[in-house]
Amino acid sequence: MKYSLGLAAVLLSSSLSALAQPAQDRVLSTQPASPAASAAVPSTSTLTPAKTPAAVTGSAGTVLSTAAPEQAQAITKAFQQRFPGIHVDAIRITPMTGIYEVQVGMDLLYTDAQVDYVLQGSLIDAKARRDLTAERLEVLQQVAFDSLPLDHAIRQVKGTGARKVAVFEDPNCGYCKQLDRTLEDVDNVTVYTFLFPILAPDSTTKSRDIWCAADPAKAWQAWMLKGELPPTADCQTPIQDNLALGRKLNVQGTPALFFADGTRVNGALPLDALKKKLAAQPG
C-alpha cells in the first residue's frame, strides 16, 4: 500500500501536502495493510546519496543536466507558488524540449517552464524503448552503504563476511523468512538486519524481544527459521529510528535489500539471483 495520496487526488483537493510514491517492481515482498504503522513516524535520518552529480547518468546512459541556476530558480518559485508547502529538491532538463523534471524528495514530476501544466507518470524514450523515469528513480534511490546507521541493525557474519547487505525486515513477514532461509546457503557475507515492524500489531513486540535478547542474531534466526521466540524483554531499541530511516529510504514493503554498491532490491531474491548480486559488489 502506498504511504501518501496520489497526485490527482491532491490536486483535486487543492493541496499538495503529500505526493504519490513512485510505483516500483516488488518481487516477493510484503506490504502493510495500513500506512499507519509508519506514516506517524517522522523522517529524521540523514543519509548520503550514492550519486549526486549535477548531471546524472541513468543505467542506459541518458544524461540529465541540472537546469541553469536562474532557470531552475524560476521554475522552483513558480512550482512552489502553485503548490504551497512543497519543497522542490532539483530541476533538471529532460530530452523532451520545453519539459523539465521536478524532483520532490524521491518523487519525479514533469512541467513546462511556466509550470502551467504538471505531469505525473513515466517519461518514455520511444525510439530506444526505455523508461527514463524508472532509470532516474533507480539512481535517486541509491544510498551510500556506509551512511546507513549499521549500529541500529542486527549483525550476522557468515564466513569471511567480506560482502555486505542491509535488509529491512518485519518478524511477521513470510517473504523475509524465505529470504533468511535463502541466506543460509550464502557464504562470506555480513548481513545487517534493520528491524522494521510494519505488518502486524505484534511486530513491534517481537522486534523488541529479539533486539533485547542476549544474542539478537541468534534470537532472530531462531524466530525466522524455527518459529522460536525469545522471552519477553525490555530495553532501549532503535526501532523508531529504523521506521524513520525506512521512510527516508522509501521502504514500502519487506524485505528491502541494500547493497554495498548503493543499489537496492525490493523483495526476496531467489538464491541464484542473490549470489549473482553479491558477486557483483565491490571489494
LUMMARLO-672551 format. One line per field, with one value per residue (C-alpha): residue in three letters; chain; x, y, z. Coordinates in steps of 0.2 Angstrom, whole numbers. Example, Ala and Ser with C-alpha at 12.3 -4.5 7.8 and 13.67 -1.06 7.14 Angstrom:
2
type: ALA;SER
mol: A;A
px: 62;68
py: -22;-5
pz: 39;36
//
This chain:
283
type: MET;LYS;TYR;SER;LEU;GLY;LEU;ALA;ALA;VAL;LEU;LEU;SER;SER;SER;LEU;SER;ALA;LEU;ALA;GLN;PRO;ALA;GLN;ASP;ARG;VAL;LEU;SER;THR;GLN;PRO;ALA;SER;PRO;ALA;ALA;SER;ALA;ALA;VAL;PRO;SER;THR;SER;THR;LEU;THR;PRO;ALA;LYS;THR;PRO;ALA;ALA;VAL;THR;GLY;SER;ALA;GLY;THR;VAL;LEU;SER;THR;ALA;ALA;PRO;GLU;GLN;ALA;GLN;ALA;ILE;THR;LYS;ALA;PHE;GLN;GLN;ARG;PHE;PRO;GLY;ILE;HIS;VAL;ASP;ALA;ILE;ARG;ILE;THR;PRO;MET;THR;GLY;ILE;TYR;GLU;VAL;GLN;VAL;GLY;MET;ASP;LEU;LEU;TYR;THR;ASP;ALA;GLN;VAL;ASP;TYR;VAL;LEU;GLN;GLY;SER;LEU;ILE;ASP;ALA;LYS;ALA;ARG;ARG;ASP;LEU;THR;ALA;GLU;ARG;LEU;GLU;VAL;LEU;GLN;GLN;VAL;ALA;PHE;ASP;SER;LEU;PRO;LEU;ASP;HIS;ALA;ILE;ARG;GLN;VAL;LYS;GLY;THR;GLY;ALA;ARG;LYS;VAL;ALA;VAL;PHE;GLU;ASP;PRO;ASN;CYS;GLY;TYR;CYS;LYS;GLN;LEU;ASP;ARG;THR;LEU;GLU;ASP;VAL;ASP;ASN;VAL;THR;VAL;TYR;THR;PHE;LEU;PHE;PRO;ILE;LEU;ALA;PRO;ASP;SER;THR;THR;LYS;SER;ARG;ASP;ILE;TRP;CYS;ALA;ALA;ASP;PRO;ALA;LYS;ALA;TRP;GLN;ALA;TRP;MET;LEU;LYS;GLY;GLU;LEU;PRO;PRO;THR;ALA;ASP;CYS;GLN;THR;PRO;ILE;GLN;ASP;ASN;LEU;ALA;LEU;GLY;ARG;LYS;LEU;ASN;VAL;GLN;GLY;THR;PRO;ALA;LEU;PHE;PHE;ALA;ASP;GLY;THR;ARG;VAL;ASN;GLY;ALA;LEU;PRO;LEU;ASP;ALA;LEU;LYS;LYS;LYS;LEU;ALA;ALA;GLN;PRO;GLY
mol: A;A;A;A;A;A;A;A;A;A;A;A;A;A;A;A;A;A;A;A;A;A;A;A;A;A;A;A;A;A;A;A;A;A;A;A;A;A;A;A;A;A;A;A;A;A;A;A;A;A;A;A;A;A;A;A;A;A;A;A;A;A;A;A;A;A;A;A;A;A;A;A;A;A;A;A;A;A;A;A;A;A;A;A;A;A;A;A;A;A;A;A;A;A;A;A;A;A;A;A;A;A;A;A;A;A;A;A;A;A;A;A;A;A;A;A;A;A;A;A;A;A;A;A;A;A;A;A;A;A;A;A;A;A;A;A;A;A;A;A;A;A;A;A;A;A;A;A;A;A;A;A;A;A;A;A;A;A;A;A;A;A;A;A;A;A;A;A;A;A;A;A;A;A;A;A;A;A;A;A;A;A;A;A;A;A;A;A;A;A;A;A;A;A;A;A;A;A;A;A;A;A;A;A;A;A;A;A;A;A;A;A;A;A;A;A;A;A;A;A;A;A;A;A;A;A;A;A;A;A;A;A;A;A;A;A;A;A;A;A;A;A;A;A;A;A;A;A;A;A;A;A;A;A;A;A;A;A;A;A;A;A;A;A;A;A;A;A;A;A;A;A;A;A;A;A;A;A;A;A;A;A;A
px: 0;6;10;4;-10;-10;-6;-23;-32;-21;-24;-42;-42;-30;-17;0;4;9;14;12;26;33;27;41;43;42;47;41;38;25;17;7;-12;-12;1;-2;12;25;16;16;35;44;58;74;88;102;108;121;115;127;127;123;132;125;122;115;118;104;108;107;117;105;112;100;108;103;95;104;103;92;80;79;75;61;53;55;47;33;30;30;18;6;8;12;21;30;49;57;74;80;75;83;82;74;77;59;60;52;49;58;60;55;62;52;60;60;46;48;36;37;32;34;45;30;23;6;5;12;13;14;20;34;44;47;61;50;65;75;60;67;58;68;58;62;80;81;71;84;98;89;86;104;111;129;130;142;130;117;117;123;124;105;104;107;124;126;143;145;162;174;159;168;152;139;120;107;90;74;63;47;47;29;35;34;45;58;58;60;75;83;82;90;104;108;115;126;143;156;143;139;120;114;95;86;70;56;39;25;15;5;1;13;28;35;34;43;56;59;60;73;83;84;89;106;111;100;107;103;86;82;87;78;62;63;70;62;47;55;53;64;57;49;62;63;77;81;79;82;65;58;74;73;55;60;75;64;53;68;73;55;54;36;37;48;61;70;89;103;119;137;137;122;109;93;81;63;59;66;78;80;97;105;100;106;123;124;120;133;146;145;148;164;178
py: 0;17;29;45;52;51;67;68;67;80;92;90;94;110;103;95;91;73;67;50;37;30;13;0;-18;-28;-46;-57;-43;-40;-23;-16;-17;1;15;20;9;20;36;43;42;57;56;62;51;59;49;51;48;36;48;66;75;89;78;61;46;33;14;15;31;45;61;73;90;101;117;133;142;156;144;132;146;152;135;131;148;145;127;132;147;135;121;130;119;108;108;106;97;99;105;95;97;82;76;82;101;113;99;99;86;92;81;82;70;54;58;64;76;85;103;116;132;142;127;129;111;97;79;63;47;39;48;36;36;29;27;17;9;15;21;36;39;22;24;41;33;19;32;43;28;23;26;26;10;17;31;18;18;0;0;0;-17;-35;-40;-58;-63;-78;-85;-70;-58;-49;-45;-34;-32;-22;-29;-21;-35;-37;-53;-57;-56;-73;-67;-61;-79;-85;-73;-79;-97;-92;-83;-100;-105;-90;-88;-74;-61;-49;-46;-31;-33;-17;-22;-14;-18;-13;-28;-33;-26;-38;-35;-21;-33;-47;-35;-28;-45;-51;-35;-36;-54;-59;-63;-54;-63;-80;-74;-68;-84;-94;-85;-83;-101;-111;-100;-99;-83;-77;-72;-56;-42;-24;-12;3;-1;8;3;20;26;12;16;34;28;17;31;41;27;25;7;2;-17;-30;-37;-22;-26;-13;-17;-10;-3;8;-2;-9;-23;-23;-41;-58;-64;-82;-90;-88;-70;-66;-74;-65;-49;-51;-57;-40;-30;-20;-27
pz: 0;-4;10;3;-8;-27;-35;-44;-28;-20;-35;-34;-15;-20;-8;-11;7;1;-16;-23;-20;-36;-42;-41;-45;-29;-30;-16;-3;10;12;27;26;33;32;50;56;48;42;60;62;57;45;54;47;37;23;9;-9;-18;-33;-33;-48;-57;-72;-68;-79;-80;-82;-100;-102;-103;-95;-87;-83;-69;-76;-76;-59;-65;-74;-60;-48;-59;-61;-42;-37;-49;-44;-25;-28;-37;-24;-7;6;-7;-7;-24;-22;-40;-58;-72;-91;-100;-118;-122;-127;-115;-102;-85;-72;-55;-40;-24;-12;-21;-32;-50;-59;-76;-80;-93;-89;-83;-73;-82;-83;-72;-77;-66;-74;-84;-97;-111;-124;-138;-150;-138;-129;-112;-97;-92;-76;-70;-74;-64;-49;-49;-47;-34;-23;-22;-5;1;11;24;28;35;54;55;74;73;64;70;63;56;49;38;33;30;30;15;6;14;13;24;25;32;39;49;60;53;35;26;12;24;32;14;12;28;23;6;16;24;8;5;12;15;18;33;34;43;48;52;62;53;61;50;46;62;79;87;75;87;102;93;86;104;112;98;99;118;119;125;107;95;80;87;93;75;67;79;76;57;54;68;74;92;100;114;131;134;137;138;134;123;105;88;81;80;72;60;55;52;41;31;27;22;10;4;10;7;10;17;14;6;2;1;-6;-5;-22;-17;-26;-19;-22;-16;-12;-8;-21;-26;-22;-39;-41;-24;-27;-43;-35;-21;-33;-42;-26;-24;-13
//
